[in-house]
Amino acid sequence: MKKKRAMPSYYGKNILQHAQRKFFKRKALEANQEKLRERPVTAAEQAEKK
């Protein structure tokens, strides 16, 4: 019977970093949507930004 080998530590690090990136991206998106709900941006304000 083959012995299971341990997963290299850098695999776990990459998995963790990817999960953190997804988490923070989702949190930022939720915060941005919350801001838009509180105060919708008008078309004139969007034109000024550009």
N, C-alpha and C positions, 0 to 999 in steps of 0.2 A: 504494500500500500504506500502511495506517495505521501510524503510529509508536506503539509501546507507551509508555504513560505510567508513570512511576514511582509506586509506591504511596505515599500520604502517610505521613509518619513517625508520626503519631498512630495509624494503623491497626496498625502494627507494635508500638507501645507497648501498645495494648489487647490484642492477641493475646498478647504476652508476659505481661502482668499476669494474664490469664485462665489461662494455662498455669501460672504460679506459684501462683495460688490453688488450682487443681485439685491440683497437686503437694503443697502443704502440707496441704490437706484430707485427701488420701489418706494422707500420712505420719502425721498426727494420728490418723486412724482406725486405721491399722495399730498404732500405739503403744498406743492404747486397747484394742484387741483383745488385744495381747500382755499387758497388765496383767491383763485379765480371765482369760486363760489361766493366769497365774501364781497368782492368788488370786481364785477366783470369789466374787461377792458373794451373801450369803444373803438370803432374803426378809425376815428381821428387820432386816438392815442397810439394805435399800432402804426399809422403812417408816420407819426413823429419819430418813432423809434428807428425807423429805417432811414 
